[in-house]
Amino acid sequence: MTGLERTIDYIEHKQTDRPPLHPILMLWAAKYSHIPYSEFVLKAPKKAEGMIKCALDFDLDWCTVMSDPYCEAEGFGLPVLYPYDDLPKHTDYLIKKIKDIDNLKPLKPYEHRRIVNRINEIKELSKAAKDKYFIVGWVEGSLAEYADLRGLAEMCIDFYDYEDEMNKALDIILETSIKEAEAEIEAGAHCIGIGDAVCSQIGPKFYRQFGFEREKALVEAIHTKGAFAKLHICGDTTKILPDMIKTGANIIDVDHLVKDMTPFVHLLGEKQVLCGNSDPVEVVYRGNKEIMKKSILSCQKQFGKLGITSAGCEIPPNTSIENFKTYCELAHEI
């Protein structure tokens, strides 16, 4: 089976030869492929080259355009620096005062270089490997994007003091994410990932009040266009996992901080699976073969036939090739 066939059949709860393997690779992929990270982020052919090389060399089932949280943020006007071979960095916040939200407007995907580049990354992946790998586009969730533009501390104050203004900004961000997701699907993405990591930091009350419905609306828009949806919220999501599943996302990432996935498996509906949740540091980066094997077996025992094999979050960039290869080979064997 190809990675595309295996992943789609697995999501649809059909028989496959093994669970799909979807490790999250960003800095590690660039480093392994000898691509400076600024080029990995800003040059579509370079990212496609790096992702496909990893998929080929380690028999992965997917390719994704994940790299950093500033794709849409730069379009909104956030000042971002791109060091030659390091992660992008913002130099200031965009929403410094709550009235700055009045200047926020929905983005048109083809008018902003980072979004255009992301669309082109999907086109490059589609050209090279559309029928072989499960190609996953990416957009920021509304709360994660708001935190990028405003700052986490100020966002938490806004929950209490500026609910109406915050809702206005979140709706603008949602509209942008829907338009971007639609453009990525048209470019060839089989699935759109939604990164909303900040939701694990704010508690169930504010997640349900400000995040859940917007994630659900984004998932529904993605499904309307005929693609799958993946929801990524790293951290301890134990208390919000039932709601994450209720968004309807087809793939729900689970980080290693969720100690037991078993209680949530019965909540999964048709065309829904979990993904995770090996510890990327203690298992993949620092672990040996026995630790990795134990982790993969534990994950599979917890989610049965309804879980994609992966670490709960990004593979650390200094993970040895030997360790990453061992983890992948064990995932294939087990």
SERO-4910 file (N, C-alpha, C, O; in steps of 0.05 Angstrom, whole numbers):
BEGIN
 pado doro    nc1    nc2    nc3   cac1   cac2   cac3    cc1    cc2    cc3    oc1    oc2    oc3
  Met    A     17    -24      0      0      0      0     17     25      0     39     25     12
  Thr    A      8     46    -13     22     72    -11     14     85     16     -6     77     28
  Gly    A     30    105     23     23    120     48     -4    133     46    -19    135     65
  Leu    A    -11    142     22    -37    155     17    -60    135     21    -79    140     36
  Glu    A    -57    112      8    -78     91     11    -80     82     40   -102     79     50
  Arg    A    -57     77     52    -57     66     80    -71     86     99    -86     78    116
  Thr    A    -64    112     96    -75    131    114   -105    135    110   -120    135    130
  Ile    A   -114    137     85   -143    141     80   -158    117     90   -179    120    103
  Asp    A   -149     93     83   -163     69     92   -164     67    122   -184     58    133
  Tyr    A   -142     74    135   -141     72    164   -161     92    177   -175     85    196
  Ile    A   -161    117    166   -180    137    177   -209    127    173   -226    132    190
  Glu    A   -214    113    152   -241    103    146   -246     76    159   -266     63    153
  His    A   -229     68    177   -232     43    193   -233     18    176   -247     -1    182
  Lys    A   -217     18    154   -215     -5    137   -189    -20    144   -171     -9    158
  Gln    A   -187    -45    135   -163    -61    140   -138    -50    126   -140    -44    102
  Thr    A   -117    -48    140    -91    -40    128    -69    -59    137    -73    -74    156
  Asp    A    -46    -58    123    -24    -76    130    -11    -68    156      0    -85    170
  Arg    A    -13    -43    163     -2    -32    188    -13     -5    193    -24      7    174
  Pro    A    -12      5    218    -20     33    222     -2     52    207     22     47    204
  Pro    A    -13     75    198      5     95    185     25    106    204     21    105    229
  Leu    A     47    117    193     68    129    209     70    158    201     77    165    179
  His    A     63    176    220     62    205    215     79    221    235     67    238    249
  Pro    A    105    217    238    120    234    256    121    263    247    122    269    223
  Ile    A    120    281    267    121    310    260    150    319    257    165    318    276
  Leu    A    156    327    233    184    334    226    184    363    216    169    370    197
  Met    A    201    380    228    204    407    218    234    413    218    247    409    197
  Leu    A    245    422    240    274    427    241    290    402    235    311    404    222
  Trp    A    280    379    244    295    355    239    296    349    209    317    341    199
  Ala    A    274    353    195    274    347    166    293    365    152    307    356    134
  Ala    A    294    391    159    312    410    146    341    402    152    358    402    133
  Lys    A    347    395    177    374    388    184    383    362    170    405    361    159
  Tyr    A    366    342    169    372    317    156    377    321    126    394    308    114
  Ser    A    362    340    114    364    344     85    385    366     78    388    373     55
  His    A    399    376     98    420    396     94    409    421     81    421    432     62
  Ile    A    386    430     91    373    454     80    372    476    103    361    470    124
  Pro    A    384    499     98    382    520    119    353    526    125    336    526    107
  Tyr    A    347    531    151    319    532    158    304    556    145    280    554    140
  Ser    A    318    578    140    304    600    127    295    592     99    274    600     90
  Glu    A    311    576     85    303    566     59    281    545     61    262    545     44
  Phe    A    282    529     81    261    509     86    234    523     90    213    513     81
  Val    A    234    545    104    210    560    110    200    577     87    176    578     82
  Leu    A    218    589     72    211    609     52    212    600     23    202    614      6
  Lys    A    224    577     18    227    568    -10    212    541    -13    221    521     -3
  Ala    A    189    542    -28    172    519    -30    187    494    -40    183    472    -29
  Pro    A    203    496    -61    216    471    -71    235    459    -50    238    434    -49
  Lys    A    247    475    -33    265    465    -12    249    449      9    258    427     17
  Lys    A    227    460     18    211    445     38    201    419     26    202    398     39
  Ala    A    191    420      2    181    395    -11    204    375    -14    200    351     -9
  Glu    A    227    384    -22    251    367    -24    257    353      3    262    329      3
  Gly    A    258    369     24    264    358     50    243    338     60    250    317     71
  Met    A    218    344     57    197    327     67    196    301     51    192    279     63
  Ile    A    199    302     25    198    278      9    223    261     14    221    236     14
  Lys    A    246    273     19    270    257     25    265    241     51    272    218     52
  Cys    A    254    254     71    248    240     97    228    218     92    232    195    103
  Ala    A    207    223     77    187    203     72    198    179     58    192    156     64
  Leu    A    215    184     38    228    162     23    248    146     40    247    122     40
  Asp    A    265    161     54    287    147     69    277    131     93    289    112    101
  Phe    A    254    140    105    245    127    129    217    114    126    205    106    146
  Asp    A    208    112    101    183     99     95    160    110    111    145     96    124
  Leu    A    158    137    110    136    151    124    111    151    106    113    146     82
  Asp    A     88    156    117     63    155    102     52    183     95     32    185     81
  Trp    A     65    204    105     55    230    100     77    250     94    100    245     99
  Cys    A     69    273     82     85    296     79     69    320     88     45    322     81
  Thr    A     81    338    103     66    361    113     82    387    108    106    386    104
  Val    A     67    409    109     80    435    105     85    450    131     92    474    130
  Met    A     82    437    154     88    449    180    116    460    181    135    446    171
  Ser    A    120    483    193    148    493    197    150    513    219    169    514    234
  Asp    A    129    531    222    130    552    242    102    565    244     86    560    226
  Pro    A     97    581    264     70    592    268     65    619    255     44    631    261
  Tyr    A     83    628    238     81    656    229     71    659    200     73    681    190
  Cys    A     61    638    188     52    641    160     31    662    157     34    681    142
  Glu    A      8    659    171    -13    679    170     -6    704    185    -13    726    177
  Ala    A      9    701    207     15    724    224     30    745    209     25    769    213
  Glu    A     49    737    192     64    757    176     45    771    157     47    795    153
  Gly    A     26    756    146      6    769    129    -11    790    143    -17    810    132
  Phe    A    -18    784    168    -33    804    184    -16    829    191    -27    850    198
  Gly    A     10    826    189     28    848    195     47    845    218     62    863    225
  Leu    A     49    821    229     68    816    251     96    817    240    102    805    220
  Pro    A    114    833    253    142    834    243    156    808    250    158    801    274
  Val    A    167    795    230    180    769    233    208    769    221    211    779    198
  Leu    A    227    759    235    254    755    225    259    726    218    248    708    230
  Tyr    A    275    721    197    281    694    188    311    689    189    325    693    169
  Pro    A    322    682    213    351    675    214    358    654    194    342    637    186
  Tyr    A    383    655    185    392    637    163    386    608    169    375    594    152
  Asp    A    393    598    192    389    570    198    377    566    226    388    550    242
  Asp    A    355    579    231    342    577    257    312    583    253    304    591    232
  Leu    A    297    579    275    268    585    274    263    614    269    278    631    278
  Pro    A    241    621    254    233    648    252    227    660    280    219    645    298
  Lys    A    229    686    282    224    700    308    209    725    303    215    741    285
  His    A    188    730    319    174    756    317    189    776    334    201    769    355
  Thr    A    189    801    326    204    822    340    186    840    356    195    857    371
  Asp    A    160    838    353    141    854    368    113    841    365    110    822    349
  Tyr    A     94    851    379     66    841    376     51    861    358     57    884    357
  Leu    A     31    850    345     15    867    327     -8    881    342    -13    905    337
  Ile    A    -22    866    359    -44    878    374    -33    887    401    -34    872    421
  Lys    A    -23    911    403    -11    921    428    -32    933    446    -31    930    470
  Lys    A    -51    946    434    -74    956    449    -99    944    436   -100    938    413
  Ile    A   -120    941    452   -143    927    443   -156    940    418   -168    927    402
  Lys    A   -153    967    416   -164    981    393   -150    974    367   -160    980    346
  Asp    A   -126    962    369   -112    954    345   -127    932    330   -122    928    306
  Ile    A   -146    919    343   -162    899    329   -179    912    307   -186    899    287
  Asp    A   -185    938    309   -200    951    289   -185    952    262   -197    955    241
  Asn    A   -159    949    263   -143    949    238   -140    921    226   -129    918    204
  Leu    A   -150    901    240   -147    873    230   -168    867    209   -192    871    213
  Lys    A   -159    857    186   -177    850    164   -171    822    155   -149    812    157
  Pro    A   -192    808    145   -187    780    134   -167    781    111   -167    800     95
  Leu    A   -150    761    110   -130    760     89   -141    745     65   -156    726     67
  Lys    A   -132    754     41   -137    740     17   -112    723     11    -90    734      8
  Pro    A   -115    697      9    -92    679      8    -70    687    -12    -47    685     -6
  Tyr    A    -78    695    -36    -58    699    -57    -46    727    -57    -32    735    -75
  Glu    A    -51    742    -35    -39    769    -33    -17    770    -12     -7    792     -6
  His    A     -9    747      0     10    747     21     31    726     17     24    702     12
  Arg    A     56    733     18     78    716      8     80    690     23     85    669     10
  Arg    A     76    690     49     79    665     64     56    645     57     61    621     55
  Ile    A     32    656     54     10    639     47     13    628     19      7    605     13
  Val    A     21    646      1     26    637    -27     48    615    -27     46    595    -41
  Asn    A     68    619    -11     90    600    -10     80    573      1     88    552     -9
  Arg    A     62    574     21     51    549     32     34    534     11     35    510      8
  Ile    A     19    549     -4      3    538    -26     22    525    -47     16    503    -57
  Asn    A     44    539    -53     63    528    -72     78    503    -61     85    486    -76
  Glu    A     82    502    -35     93    479    -23     76    454    -28     86    433    -34
  Ile    A     50    458    -25     31    436    -30     32    428    -59     30    405    -66
  Lys    A     33    448    -77     35    442   -106     60    426   -112     59    407   -128
  Glu    A     82    434    -99    108    419   -104    105    390    -94    114    372   -107
  Leu    A     94    387    -70     90    360    -59     71    344    -76     76    320    -81
  Ser    A     50    357    -86     30    343   -102     42    334   -129     37    312   -138
  Lys    A     59    351   -140     73    344   -165     90    320   -162     91    302   -179
  Ala    A    105    319   -140    125    299   -136    114    273   -124    124    251   -129
  Ala    A     92    275   -108     84    251    -92     55    250    -86     47    237    -66
  Lys    A     38    262   -102      9    263    -95     -3    236    -91    -19    232    -73
  Asp    A      4    217   -108     -8    190   -107      6    171    -87     -3    149    -84
  Lys    A     27    180    -75     42    163    -57     39    170    -28     37    152    -11
  Tyr    A     39    196    -22     39    204      6     13    220     12      2    233     -5
  Phe    A      5    219     37    -17    234     48     -7    263     52      9    267     71
  Ile    A    -16    282     36     -5    309     37    -23    326     55    -47    328     51
  Val    A    -10    338     76    -25    353     96    -17    382     95      6    390    100
  Gly    A    -36    399     88    -32    428     90    -34    437    119    -36    421    137
  Trp    A    -32    464    123    -32    473    151    -43    501    153    -37    519    137
  Val    A    -60    506    174    -69    533    181    -68    535    211    -69    515    225
  Glu    A    -66    560    221    -67    565    249    -95    566    259   -113    577    246
  Gly    A   -100    554    282   -126    557    295   -129    585    305   -110    600    309
  Ser    A   -154    594    310   -160    622    317   -146    631    342   -134    652    343
  Leu    A   -147    614    363   -135    623    388   -104    623    387    -92    641    398
  Ala    A    -93    604    374    -63    603    371    -54    628    355    -34    640    362
  Glu    A    -69    635    334    -62    659    318    -65    684    335    -48    702    333
  Tyr    A    -86    686    350    -91    709    367    -68    713    387    -58    735    391
  Ala    A    -59    690    399    -37    691    417    -11    700    404      5    715    416
  Asp    A     -7    692    379     17    702    364     16    732    359     36    745    361
  Leu    A     -8    742    354    -11    771    347    -12    788    372     -5    812    371
  Arg    A    -21    777    394    -27    793    418     -8    787    442     -2    804    458
  Gly    A      1    761    443     16    752    467     -2    736    485    -25    744    489
  Leu    A      9    715    497     -8    697    513    -18    711    538    -42    708    544
  Ala    A     -2    726    552    -11    739    576    -33    759    571    -54    759    585
  Glu    A    -30    775    550    -51    795    543    -76    780    534    -98    789    540
  Met    A    -73    758    520    -97    743    511   -113    734    535   -138    735    535
  Cys    A    -99    724    556   -113    714    579   -128    737    594   -149    732    605
  Ile    A   -117    761    593   -132    784    605   -156    791    588   -177    797    598
  Asp    A   -153    789    561   -175    795    543   -199    777    547   -221    785    542
  Phe    A   -194    752    555   -217    734    561   -236    747    580   -261    744    577
  Tyr    A   -226    762    599   -243    774    620   -251    803    613   -274    811    618
  Asp    A   -233    818    601   -238    847    598   -248    856    570   -261    876    568
  Tyr    A   -242    840    550   -248    849    522   -260    826    506   -251    820    484
  Glu    A   -281    814    517   -293    791    503   -303    797    475   -298    783    456
  Asp    A   -317    819    472   -329    826    446   -307    832    426   -308    823    403
  Glu    A   -287    848    434   -266    855    415   -250    830    407   -242    826    384
  Met    A   -246    812    426   -231    787    421   -246    770    402   -235    758    383
  Asn    A   -272    768    406   -289    752    388   -288    762    359   -288    747    340
  Lys    A   -287    789    357   -285    801    330   -259    792    317   -259    785    293
  Ala    A   -237    793    331   -211    785    320   -211    756    313   -201    748    292
  Leu    A   -221    739    331   -221    710    326   -238    703    302   -231    685    287
  Asp    A   -260    717    297   -276    712    273   -261    720    247   -263    707    227
  Ile    A   -246    742    248   -230    750    225   -208    729    219   -203    722    196
  Ile    A   -196    719    241   -176    698    237   -188    673    226   -177    661    208
  Leu    A   -211    665    236   -225    642    226   -231    644    196   -227    626    181
  Glu    A   -242    668    188   -248    672    160   -223    669    142   -224    657    121
  Thr    A   -201    679    152   -175    677    138   -167    647    136   -159    638    114
  Ser    A   -169    632    158   -161    604    158   -178    588    139   -167    570    126
  Ile    A   -203    594    137   -221    579    119   -213    584     90   -211    565     74
  Lys    A   -208    609     83   -200    615     56   -173    603     49   -169    592     27
  Glu    A   -155    603     68   -128    591     63   -131    561     60   -118    549     43
  Ala    A   -147    549     77   -150    519     76   -162    512     49   -154    492     37
  Glu    A   -181    527     39   -194    521     13   -173    523     -9   -173    507    -28
  Ala    A   -156    543     -8   -135    546    -28   -115    523    -27   -106    514    -48
  Glu    A   -108    514     -3    -90    492      0   -102    466    -11    -88    450    -23
  Ile    A   -127    462     -7   -141    438    -17   -141    439    -48   -136    419    -61
  Glu    A   -147    462    -59   -146    465    -88   -119    460    -99   -116    451   -122
  Ala    A    -98    465    -83    -70    461    -92    -62    431    -91    -42    424   -102
  Gly    A    -78    415    -77    -72    386    -77    -70    374    -49    -63    350    -47
  Ala    A    -76    388    -28    -75    377     -1    -97    356      3   -120    362     -4
  His    A    -91    333     14   -111    313     20   -124    319     47   -146    310     53
  Cys    A   -109    334     64   -118    340     91   -107    367     99    -86    376     89
  Ile    A   -121    381    117   -112    406    128   -108    403    158   -126    395    172
  Gly    A    -83    408    167    -78    408    196    -85    435    208    -81    456    195
  Ile    A    -95    434    232   -103    459    246    -85    460    272    -88    443    289
  Gly    A    -68    479    274    -50    482    297    -62    501    317    -63    525    311
  Asp    A    -71    492    340    -83    509    360    -72    503    388    -86    499    407
  Ala    A    -45    501    389    -31    490    413    -37    506    438    -37    494    460
  Val    A    -42    532    436    -47    548    460    -71    538    476    -74    545    499
  Cys    A    -89    523    463   -113    514    476   -108    496    500   -126    493    517
  Ser    A    -85    483    501    -79    466    524    -70    483    548    -67    472    570
  Gln    A    -67    509    545    -57    526    566    -79    543    579    -73    557    599
  Ile    A   -103    542    569   -123    562    578   -146    549    593   -163    564    604
  Gly    A   -147    523    595   -168    510    610   -193    504    594   -198    518    574
  Pro    A   -209    485    602   -233    477    587   -253    499    583   -266    500    562
  Lys    A   -257    516    603   -278    537    601   -272    555    578   -290    559    561
  Phe    A   -248    566    576   -243    585    555   -239    571    528   -245    582    507
  Tyr    A   -230    546    528   -229    531    503   -256    528    491   -260    533    468
  Arg    A   -276    520    508   -303    517    498   -315    543    490   -331    544    470
  Gln    A   -309    564    504   -321    590    498   -310    603    473   -325    616    458
  Phe    A   -284    601    469   -271    616    448   -259    599    425   -256    608    403
  Gly    A   -252    573    431   -238    557    412   -254    536    398   -253    533    374
  Phe    A   -269    521    413   -282    497    403   -300    502    378   -296    489    358
  Glu    A   -318    521    380   -337    525    358   -323    534    333   -331    527    311
  Arg    A   -301    550    336   -287    559    313   -271    536    300   -269    534    275
  Glu    A   -259    519    316   -246    495    305   -266    478    290   -261    468    269
  Lys    A   -290    474    302   -311    458    290   -319    470    263   -323    455    243
  Ala    A   -322    496    262   -330    510    237   -308    506    216   -314    503    192
  Leu    A   -283    507    224   -261    504    205   -260    475    195   -256    471    171
  Val    A   -264    456    212   -266    428    204   -288    424    184   -285    410    163
  Glu    A   -311    435    189   -334    432    171   -329    444    144   -337    433    123
  Ala    A   -315    467    143   -308    480    118   -288    462    102   -291    460     78
  Ile    A   -269    450    116   -250    432    103   -265    408     92   -259    399     69
  His    A   -283    396    107   -298    373     98   -315    380     73   -318    364     55
  Thr    A   -326    404     73   -343    413     51   -327    413     25   -338    408      3
  Lys    A   -302    418     27   -284    418      3   -273    390     -3   -258    387    -22
  Gly    A   -282    370     12   -275    342      5   -248    333     17   -238    312      8
  Ala    A   -237    347     36   -212    339     48   -216    330     76   -237    334     88
  Phe    A   -195    317     87   -195    309    115   -184    332    132   -172    351    122
  Ala    A   -189    331    158   -179    351    177   -164    338    200   -171    317    209
  Lys    A   -143    351    208   -126    342    230   -124    364    251   -119    387    243
  Leu    A   -129    358    276   -127    378    298   -103    372    316   -101    351    327
  His    A    -86    392    317    -62    389    334    -62    410    357    -59    434    352
  Ile    A    -65    399    381    -62    415    405    -43    400    423    -51    380    436
  Cys    A    -18    409    424      1    394    441     -2    403    470    -15    423    476
  Gly    A     11    389    488      8    394    516    -11    374    529    -19    354    516
  Asp    A    -19    379    553    -38    361    567    -67    368    560    -78    388    571
  Thr    A    -78    354    541   -105    359    532   -126    340    543   -148    338    533
  Thr    A   -119    327    565   -137    307    577   -165    318    581   -185    305    575
  Lys    A   -167    342    592   -193    353    599   -209    364    575   -233    368    576
  Ile    A   -196    368    552   -210    378    529   -211    358    506   -223    364    485
  Leu    A   -199    335    509   -199    315    487   -228    307    478   -232    305    454
  Pro    A   -247    304    496   -274    298    486   -284    320    467   -297    314    447
  Asp    A   -279    345    473   -287    367    456   -271    367    430   -282    373    409
  Met    A   -245    361    432   -229    360    407   -241    339    388   -242    344    364
  Ile    A   -249    317    399   -261    296    382   -288    306    370   -294    300    347
  Lys    A   -303    321    386   -329    332    377   -326    352    354   -346    358    341
  Thr    A   -302    363    350   -299    381    328   -304    367    301   -309    380    281
  Gly    A   -301    341    301   -304    325    277   -279    321    262   -279    308    240
  Ala    A   -257    331    272   -231    327    258   -226    297    255   -232    281    272
  Asn    A   -215    290    232   -210    261    226   -186    250    241   -187    227    249
  Ile    A   -166    267    245   -142    259    260   -139    278    284   -138    302    280
  Ile    A   -139    267    308   -136    283    332   -109    276    345   -105    254    355
  Asp    A    -90    295    344    -64    290    356    -66    289    386    -81    305    398
  Val    A    -51    271    398    -50    269    428    -21    269    437     -5    252    428
  Asp    A    -14    288    454     13    291    463     18    271    486      0    259    497
  His    A     44    267    492     52    247    512     42    255    541     41    238    558
  Leu    A     35    280    545     26    289    571     -2    278    577    -11    279    601
  Val    A    -16    268    557    -41    253    562    -32    225    569    -23    210    552
  Lys    A    -36    217    594    -24    192    604    -39    167    595    -27    146    594
  Asp    A    -64    170    588    -79    146    579   -100    154    558   -118    170    564
  Met    A    -98    143    535   -117    150    513   -141    132    513   -161    137    500
  Thr    A   -140    110    528   -161     90    528   -189    101    533   -208     94    519
  Pro    A   -193    120    553   -220    130    558   -232    145    535   -256    151    536
  Phe    A   -216    153    516   -227    170    495   -233    156    468   -246    167    451
  Val    A   -223    131    466   -226    117    441   -255    113    433   -263    115    410
  His    A   -272    107    453   -300    101    448   -316    126    438   -338    124    428
  Leu    A   -304    150    442   -316    174    433   -312    180    403   -326    196    391
  Leu    A   -294    166    391   -288    170    363   -311    161    345   -323    140    350
  Gly    A   -317    178    325   -338    171    306   -327    159    281   -304    151    280
  Glu    A   -344    156    261   -335    146    235   -313    165    224   -315    190    226
  Lys    A   -293    153    211   -272    169    199   -257    186    219   -250    209    213
  Gln    A   -253    176    243   -238    190    263   -218    171    276   -224    149    283
  Val    A   -193    181    280   -172    166    293   -156    185    311   -155    209    306
  Leu    A   -142    174    331   -123    189    346    -96    187    333    -92    170    315
  Cys    A    -77    203    342    -50    203    331    -30    209    353    -32    230    365
  Gly    A    -12    191    359      8    196    380     14    170    394     11    149    382
  Asn    A     23    171    420     31    195    433     58    190    447     61    197    471
  Ser    A     77    179    433    104    175    444    116    202    452    112    222    439
  Asp    A    131    202    474    145    226    483    169    231    463    187    214    461
  Pro    A    169    254    449    189    258    429    217    261    441    237    255    427
  Val    A    219    269    466    246    273    478    255    247    492    276    236    484
  Glu    A    240    237    511    249    214    527    248    188    511    264    170    517
  Val    A    230    186    492    228    161    476    245    162    451    262    145    446
  Val    A    241    183    434    254    184    408    282    195    409    301    184    398
  Tyr    A    285    218    423    311    231    424    330    217    443    353    212    436
  Arg    A    321    210    467    339    198    487    336    168    490    354    155    501
  Gly    A    315    157    479    308    129    485    326    109    469    339    116    450
  Asn    A    324     84    478    337     62    463    315     45    450    291     51    452
  Lys    A    324     23    438    305      7    423    283     -4    441    259     -5    433
  Glu    A    289    -13    465    269    -24    482    249     -3    492    225     -9    494
  Ile    A    259     21    498    241     42    506    222     50    484    198     54    488
  Met    A    232     51    459    216     58    436    195     36    431    171     42    427
  Lys    A    203     11    433    185    -11    428    163    -11    449    139    -15    442
  Lys    A    170     -7    474    150     -6    496    130     17    491    106     13    496
  Ser    A    140     40    482    122     63    478    103     57    455     79     62    458
  Ile    A    113     47    433     95     41    410     74     20    417     51     23    410
  Leu    A     83     -1    431     64    -21    439     43    -10    458     19    -17    456
  Ser    A     51      7    477     33     19    496     12     36    481    -12     35    487
  Cys    A     21     52    462      3     69    447    -18     52    432    -42     57    432
  Gln    A     -8     31    418    -26     14    403    -45     -1    421    -68     -6    413
  Lys    A    -37     -8    444    -55    -22    463    -77     -2    472   -100    -11    475
  Gln    A    -70     23    476    -90     43    485   -110     49    463   -134     50    469
  Phe    A   -101     54    439   -121     62    419   -129     40    399   -143     45    380
  Gly    A   -119     15    404   -127     -7    388   -121     -2    358    -98      3    351
  Lys    A   -142     -4    341   -138      0    313   -147     28    304   -153     32    281
  Leu    A   -147     46    323   -157     73    318   -136     94    325   -142    115    336
  Gly    A   -110     88    318    -90    107    325    -66    106    305    -56     84    300
  Ile    A    -59    129    295    -35    132    277    -10    134    295    -11    147    315
  Thr    A     11    120    286     36    120    302     51    147    298     56    155    275
  Ser    A     58    159    320     72    184    319     81    192    347     70    182    367
  Ala    A    102    209    349    107    222    374     85    243    378     72    251    359
  Gly    A     81    252    403     60    271    409     64    298    397     45    313    393
  Cys    A     89    305    392     96    331    380    121    328    363    129    306    356
  Glu    A    134    350    356    156    350    337    180    334    347    187    334    371
  Ile    A    192    319    329    217    305    335    239    325    339    243    342    322
  Pro    A    253    325    362    273    345    368    295    345    346    302    324    336
  Pro    A    305    369    339    323    371    316    350    357    320    362    349    301
  Asn    A    358    353    345    384    339    350    381    309    354    400    296    362
  Thr    A    357    298    349    354    269    350    372    256    329    373    265    307
  Ser    A    386    235    338    404    222    319    389    208    297    366    199    301
  Ile    A    402    206    274    389    191    252    384    162    260    364    151    253
  Glu    A    403    151    275    400    123    284    375    120    301    359    101    297
  Asn    A    370    139    320    347    137    337    321    140    321    302    125    325
  Phe    A    320    159    304    296    163    288    290    139    270    267    131    267
  Lys    A    311    129    258    308    106    241    298     82    257    280     67    247
  Thr    A    308     78    281    300     56    298    270     59    305    255     39    303
  Tyr    A    261     83    312    233     87    318    215     81    294    195     68    298
  Cys    A    223     89    271    207     84    247    207     54    240    186     43    233
  Glu    A    229     41    242    230     12    236    213     -4    256    199    -22    248
  Leu    A    214      4    281    197    -10    301    168     -5    296    151    -23    299
  Ala    A    161     19    287    133     25    281    123      8    258    100     -2    258
  His    A    140      3    238    133    -14    216    130    -43    225    111    -57    217
  Glu    A    149    -52    241    148    -80    249    125    -87    268    112   -107    265
  Ile    A    120    -69    287    100    -74    307     72    -71    295     52    -75    309
***
